[in-house]
């Protein structure tokens, strides 16, 4: 099972990007989906998470600017990022907790780079 994240790129401050994350294999279902990020020299941090019941949680630094969503039919997660700031520059990793016959398992995408210029 692999997660594929895309949508990163270079954008000016105040701009927007939309990240997408898909899962490569046929699966039973997905519990939580989320996005984390890691800036140079910093630890990976939670950006946003969405549960199966569409409950969301955001890092304080992105509240009001980022929106996480999921498409159950396509098994995809999205992160709409508006009003981007230079401090949002980081590698963004998608996360999914997948359901399986042997139990639930955590999976991470390879990361997509977001660079916000001032």
C-alpha positions as a Markdown table, in Angstrom:
| # | Residue | x | y | z |
|---|---|---|---|---|
| 1 | Unk | 0.0 | 0.0 | 0.0 |
| 2 | Unk | 1.4 | 3.4 | -1.0 |
| 3 | Unk | 0.1 | 6.9 | -0.5 |
| 4 | Unk | 0.8 | 9.4 | -3.3 |
| 5 | Unk | 0.8 | 13.1 | -2.4 |
| 6 | Unk | 0.9 | 15.8 | -5.0 |
| 7 | Unk | 0.1 | 19.4 | -5.5 |
| 8 | Unk | 3.1 | 21.1 | -3.9 |
| 9 | Unk | 5.1 | 23.8 | -5.6 |
| 10 | Unk | 6.4 | 27.4 | -5.4 |
| 11 | Unk | 3.9 | 30.1 | -4.6 |
| 12 | Unk | 4.1 | 33.7 | -3.5 |
| 13 | Unk | 2.9 | 34.8 | -0.1 |
| 14 | Unk | -0.8 | 35.2 | -0.1 |
| 15 | Unk | -1.3 | 32.6 | -2.7 |
| 16 | Unk | -2.9 | 29.2 | -2.6 |
| 17 | Unk | -2.2 | 25.5 | -3.3 |
| 18 | Unk | -4.3 | 22.4 | -3.1 |
| 19 | Unk | -2.6 | 19.2 | -2.0 |
| 20 | Unk | -4.1 | 15.8 | -2.9 |
| 21 | Unk | -3.3 | 12.3 | -1.5 |
| 22 | Unk | -4.4 | 9.0 | -3.0 |
| 23 | Unk | -3.9 | 5.4 | -1.9 |
| 24 | Unk | -2.6 | 2.9 | -4.4 |
| 25 | Unk | -4.3 | -0.3 | -3.3 |
| 26 | Unk | -7.7 | -1.7 | -2.9 |
| 27 | Unk | -8.6 | -1.3 | 0.8 |
| 28 | Unk | -11.4 | -2.0 | 3.2 |
| 29 | Unk | -11.7 | 1.5 | 4.4 |
| 30 | Unk | -10.0 | 4.5 | 5.8 |
| 31 | Unk | -10.3 | 5.8 | 9.3 |
| 32 | Unk | -8.5 | 9.1 | 9.8 |
| 33 | Unk | -6.8 | 11.1 | 7.1 |
| 34 | Unk | -4.3 | 13.9 | 7.8 |
| 35 | Unk | -1.5 | 16.1 | 6.7 |
| 36 | Unk | 1.7 | 16.7 | 8.5 |
| 37 | Unk | 4.6 | 19.0 | 7.6 |
| 38 | Unk | 8.3 | 19.3 | 8.3 |
| 39 | Unk | 10.2 | 22.5 | 7.8 |
| 40 | Unk | 14.0 | 22.5 | 7.6 |
| 41 | Unk | 15.5 | 22.0 | 11.0 |
| 42 | Unk | 12.2 | 21.4 | 12.7 |
| 43 | Unk | 10.2 | 18.4 | 13.8 |
| 44 | Unk | 7.3 | 17.0 | 11.9 |
| 45 | Unk | 4.1 | 18.6 | 13.0 |
| 46 | Unk | 0.4 | 18.0 | 12.6 |
| 47 | Unk | -1.3 | 20.4 | 10.1 |
| 48 | Unk | -4.8 | 18.9 | 9.9 |
| 49 | Unk | -6.7 | 15.7 | 10.4 |
| 50 | Unk | -10.2 | 14.5 | 9.4 |
| 51 | Unk | -12.0 | 11.5 | 10.9 |
| 52 | Unk | -14.3 | 9.1 | 9.2 |
| 53 | Unk | -17.2 | 11.2 | 10.5 |
| 54 | Unk | -15.6 | 14.3 | 9.0 |
| 55 | Unk | -14.6 | 15.8 | 12.3 |
| 56 | Unk | -11.6 | 18.0 | 11.7 |
| 57 | Unk | -8.7 | 19.4 | 13.8 |
| 58 | Unk | -6.2 | 22.0 | 12.7 |
| 59 | Unk | -2.9 | 23.3 | 14.0 |
| 60 | Unk | -3.5 | 26.8 | 15.4 |
| 61 | Unk | -1.1 | 28.3 | 12.9 |
| 62 | Unk | -3.3 | 27.2 | 9.9 |
| 63 | Unk | -6.8 | 27.7 | 11.3 |
| 64 | Unk | -8.9 | 29.8 | 9.1 |
| 65 | Unk | -6.5 | 29.4 | 6.1 |
| 66 | Unk | -6.3 | 25.7 | 5.5 |
| 67 | Unk | -9.2 | 23.2 | 4.9 |
| 68 | Unk | -8.9 | 19.5 | 5.0 |
| 69 | Unk | -11.4 | 17.3 | 3.2 |
| 70 | Unk | -11.9 | 13.7 | 2.0 |
| 71 | Unk | -13.6 | 11.9 | -0.8 |
| 72 | Unk | -14.7 | 8.5 | 0.3 |
| 73 | Unk | -15.6 | 7.3 | -3.2 |
| 74 | Unk | -12.1 | 8.0 | -4.5 |
| 75 | Unk | -10.2 | 7.3 | -1.2 |
| 76 | Unk | -8.5 | 10.6 | -1.4 |
| 77 | Unk | -7.6 | 13.4 | 1.0 |
| 78 | Unk | -7.2 | 17.0 | 0.2 |
| 79 | Unk | -5.7 | 20.1 | 1.8 |
| 80 | Unk | -6.7 | 23.4 | 0.5 |
| 81 | Unk | -4.2 | 26.0 | 1.6 |
| 82 | Unk | -5.1 | 29.7 | 1.2 |
| 83 | Unk | -3.3 | 32.9 | 2.3 |
| 84 | Unk | 0.0 | 31.0 | 2.4 |
| 85 | Unk | 2.8 | 32.5 | 4.4 |
| 86 | Unk | 6.6 | 31.9 | 4.1 |
| 87 | Unk | 6.4 | 30.0 | 7.4 |
| 88 | Unk | 4.2 | 27.4 | 5.7 |
| 89 | Unk | 7.2 | 26.4 | 3.7 |
| 90 | Unk | 7.8 | 22.7 | 4.4 |
| 91 | Unk | 7.5 | 19.2 | 3.1 |
| 92 | Unk | 3.9 | 18.1 | 3.5 |
| 93 | Unk | 3.2 | 14.4 | 4.2 |
| 94 | Unk | -0.2 | 12.8 | 3.9 |
| 95 | Unk | -1.3 | 10.2 | 6.4 |
| 96 | Unk | -4.0 | 7.6 | 6.4 |
| 97 | Unk | -5.1 | 5.0 | 8.9 |
| 98 | Unk | -6.3 | 2.1 | 6.8 |
| 99 | Unk | -8.6 | -0.6 | 7.8 |
| 100 | Unk | -7.6 | -4.2 | 7.0 |
| 101 | Unk | -8.5 | -7.8 | 7.7 |
| 102 | Unk | -5.7 | -8.0 | 10.3 |
| 103 | Unk | -6.5 | -4.6 | 11.9 |
| 104 | Unk | -5.8 | -1.0 | 11.2 |
| 105 | Unk | -2.5 | 0.3 | 10.0 |
| 106 | Unk | -0.8 | 3.7 | 9.6 |
| 107 | Unk | 0.6 | 4.8 | 6.3 |
| 108 | Unk | 2.5 | 7.9 | 5.1 |
| 109 | Unk | 3.0 | 9.4 | 1.7 |
| 110 | Unk | 6.4 | 10.4 | 0.3 |
| 111 | Unk | 6.0 | 14.1 | 0.9 |
| 112 | Unk | 5.4 | 17.0 | -1.4 |
| 113 | Unk | 7.4 | 20.3 | -1.1 |
| 114 | Unk | 5.6 | 23.5 | -0.6 |
| 115 | Unk | 7.7 | 26.7 | -0.9 |
| 116 | Unk | 6.2 | 30.1 | -0.1 |
| 117 | Unk | 8.2 | 33.1 | -1.2 |
| 118 | Unk | 7.9 | 36.5 | 0.5 |
